[in-house]
């Protein structure tokens, strides 16, 4: 059942018929004069939502941001046009709607007032404010109070750019001293006696010469390029503690008495 607590939620919500089809959206809610009970919803229907039709919502159900009513979409389309004056609906106009929807009219309580959801919320706030004012006035004779406020620091973090780090490769020249072992040939004179037939083979008193070729090693320097290592940058998060300071205000209360010097609490 829909009551006054649903009025604000009904504004602009979808109206669904008894077959699950959308009829339109609520633009105004009509309340029963005197009781304030929601009776009818004025719904925009037709092509481009240009027609305003009246839908009974007394037995409707509100759920999921929509109101489901026990009538069909076609019944709503065929409902009689209402020419309400001064935002009021007469008993005769109400009876015409009851006859169209095949409903039993309730006891006549007079005219019905048109009220949209925002107006209803405003009225409820005014009534609540008036009621609260009455309670406060009644309590004023028994006690007095003030409300103290205090500022608090809400500390958080934000991500900012702290700097940039880059890898830059450049070429440098340096001297390298390397000791390399090298070999060379030398000659030595070996003398040995001639014996036997070998002694008669040589040419006596003739000029002769004999030679050998000497070799030596020399250092040879060649350069080649090879990759030695890879260098990359990686980021990691490091958490540290920082002290944050800020000024906050707070309220204090003083008790002043007319019959004794001022004191502080």
C-alpha positions in Angstrom: 0.0 0.0 0.0 1.2 3.5 -0.8 1.0 6.1 1.9 2.4 9.6 2.5 6.0 8.3 3.1 6.1 7.2 -0.6 5.1 10.6 -2.1 8.6 12.0 -2.6 9.9 8.7 -4.0 7.0 8.6 -6.6 8.1 11.8 -8.3 9.4 11.1 -11.8 9.5 7.3 -11.3 8.2 4.8 -13.9 4.7 3.5 -13.8 4.3 -0.2 -14.7 1.0 -1.8 -15.5 -0.3 -5.2 -14.4 1.4 -6.9 -17.4 4.8 -5.5 -16.7 4.6 -2.8 -19.5 5.8 0.7 -18.8 2.9 3.3 -18.9 4.9 6.5 -18.4 6.5 8.5 -15.7 4.9 10.3 -12.7 4.8 14.0 -12.9 2.3 14.8 -10.2 0.7 13.0 -7.3 -2.9 13.8 -6.2 -3.6 13.6 -2.4 -6.9 13.2 -0.6 -7.9 16.4 1.0 -7.9 16.2 4.7 -6.0 12.9 5.1 -3.1 13.6 2.6 -3.4 10.0 1.3 -2.0 9.5 -2.2 -4.9 8.7 -4.5 -3.9 9.3 -8.2 -0.7 9.8 -10.2 -0.7 12.1 -13.2 1.4 10.3 -15.8 2.7 11.5 -19.1 1.7 9.1 -21.8 1.1 9.1 -25.6 3.4 10.1 -28.4 6.4 12.0 -27.0 4.7 12.0 -23.6 2.4 14.8 -24.5 -0.8 13.4 -22.9 -1.5 13.5 -19.2 -3.5 10.5 -17.8 -4.6 9.7 -14.3 -3.6 6.3 -12.8 -5.0 5.0 -9.5 -2.1 4.3 -7.1 -4.0 3.4 -3.9 -3.3 -0.3 -4.4 0.1 0.2 -6.1 3.4 -1.3 -5.1 6.7 0.7 -5.0 9.9 -1.2 -5.7 13.1 -0.7 -7.6 12.4 2.9 -8.4 9.1 2.1 -10.1 5.4 1.8 -9.1 3.3 -1.1 -10.2 -0.4 -0.5 -10.5 -3.2 -3.1 -10.9 -4.5 -1.6 -14.2 -3.5 -2.1 -17.8 -1.7 0.3 -20.0 -4.6 0.5 -22.4 -7.0 1.4 -19.6 -4.7 4.3 -18.8 -4.6 5.4 -22.4 -8.4 5.3 -22.6 -9.0 7.1 -19.3 -11.2 10.2 -19.4 -9.6 13.6 -19.8 -9.7 15.6 -16.6 -10.0 19.4 -16.7 -9.1 20.2 -13.2 -9.3 23.8 -12.1 -7.2 25.5 -9.4 -5.3 22.2 -8.9 -8.4 20.5 -7.4 -10.3 17.4 -8.4 -14.0 17.3 -7.6 -16.0 14.3 -6.4 -17.6 14.1 -9.9 -14.3 13.9 -11.6 -13.1 11.3 -9.2 -16.2 9.2 -9.7 -15.6 9.3 -13.5 -12.1 7.8 -12.9 -13.5 5.2 -10.5 -16.1 4.1 -13.1 -13.5 3.9 -15.9 -11.2 1.7 -13.9 -14.0 -0.4 -12.4 -13.1 0.5 -8.9 -15.5 0.9 -5.9 -15.4 4.6 -4.8 -14.4 5.3 -1.3 -16.4 7.5 1.0 -16.3 11.1 -0.4 -14.2 13.3 1.7 -14.3 16.4 -0.5 -11.9 17.6 -3.2 -8.5 16.2 -3.9 -5.4 18.5 -4.1 -2.7 18.1 -6.6 0.8 17.9 -5.1 4.1 16.9 -6.7 6.9 15.1 -5.0 9.0 18.2 -4.2 6.0 20.0 -2.7 5.2 17.0 -0.5 8.8 16.8 0.7 8.7 20.5 1.6 5.4 20.2 3.5 6.8 17.3 5.5 10.0 19.2 6.3 7.8 22.2 7.4 5.7 19.9 9.6 8.8 18.2 11.1 10.3 21.6 11.8 7.2 22.9 13.5 6.9 19.7 15.6 10.6 20.0 16.5 10.0 23.7 17.5 7.2 22.7 19.8 9.4 20.1 21.5 12.2 22.6 21.9 9.9 25.1 23.4 8.5 22.6 25.9 12.1 21.6 26.9 13.3 25.1 27.2 11.8 25.6 30.6 13.6 22.5 32.0 17.1 22.7 30.5 19.4 24.8 28.4 22.2 23.6 26.1 24.7 24.7 23.6 26.5 22.7 20.9 30.3 22.7 20.9 32.2 22.2 17.7 35.8 21.2 17.0 38.0 21.2 14.0 39.9 18.0 13.2 42.7 17.4 10.8 42.0 15.0 8.0 45.4 13.9 6.8 45.9 12.0 3.5 48.4 11.7 0.7 48.6 12.8 -2.9 51.0 11.7 -5.7 53.3 14.4 -7.0 56.3 14.3 -9.3 59.5 14.3 -7.2 62.1 14.2 -10.0 63.3 12.3 -13.0 66.2 9.8 -13.3 67.7 8.8 -16.7 70.4 6.6 -18.0 73.0 8.4 -20.3 75.6 6.3 -22.2 78.8 8.0 -23.3 82.3 6.8 -24.4 85.5 7.3 -22.4 89.1 6.3 -23.4 91.5 4.8 -21.0 95.0 3.2 -21.2 95.5 -0.5 -20.6 99.0 -2.0 -19.9 99.1 -5.7 -20.7 102.3 -7.9 -20.4 102.6 -10.3 -23.3 105.3 -13.0 -23.3 107.2 -13.0 -26.7 109.9 -15.5 -27.9 112.9 -14.9 -30.1 115.7 -17.1 -31.4 119.3 -16.7 -30.5 122.4 -18.6 -31.8 125.2 -20.3 -29.9 128.4 -21.8 -31.2 128.8 -25.5 -30.7 132.2 -27.1 -31.2 132.7 -30.8 -31.4 135.6 -33.0 -32.8 135.5 -34.6 -36.2 136.1 -38.3 -36.3 136.3 -41.0 -38.9 135.4 -40.4 -42.5 133.9 -37.0 -41.7 137.3 -35.6 -41.3 138.1 -36.2 -45.0 134.9 -34.6 -46.4 135.6 -31.0 -45.7 137.5 -28.8 -48.1 140.8 -27.9 -46.5 141.9 -24.3 -46.6 138.9 -23.1 -48.6 136.6 -20.2 -47.6 133.1 -21.3 -46.5 130.2 -19.8 -44.8 127.1 -21.1 -43.2 124.0 -19.2 -41.9 120.8 -19.8 -40.0 117.6 -17.6 -39.9 116.6 -16.3 -36.6 112.9 -15.6 -35.7 111.2 -13.6 -33.0 107.7 -12.9 -31.8 106.3 -9.3 -31.7 103.2 -8.2 -29.8 100.2 -7.6 -32.0 97.3 -5.4 -30.7 93.8 -5.8 -32.2 90.5 -4.4 -30.8 87.1 -6.1 -30.8 83.7 -4.9 -29.4 81.6 -7.1 -27.1 78.7 -6.5 -24.8 79.6 -6.7 -21.1 76.4 -5.9 -19.1 73.0 -4.4 -19.2 72.0 -1.5 -17.0 68.3 -0.6 -16.4 66.3 1.6 -14.0 63.6 0.1 -11.8 61.2 1.9 -9.4 60.3 0.7 -6.0 58.0 2.3 -3.3 59.7 3.2 0.0 57.5 4.2 2.9 58.7 6.7 5.4 57.1 8.6 8.3 56.5 12.3 8.0 55.2 14.6 10.7 52.3 16.9 9.6 51.4 20.0 11.6 48.2 22.1 11.4 46.2 24.5 13.5 42.7 23.5 14.5 40.0 25.4 16.4 37.8 24.1 19.1 35.0 25.7 21.2 34.9 25.8 24.9 32.0 26.7 27.2 32.1 29.0 30.1 29.5 29.0 32.8 28.5 32.5 34.0 26.5 33.0 37.1 24.9 36.2 38.4 25.3 35.2 42.0 29.1 34.3 42.1 32.3 35.2 40.2 32.8 33.8 36.8 34.2 30.3 36.6 35.5 28.1 33.8 34.8 24.5 32.9 
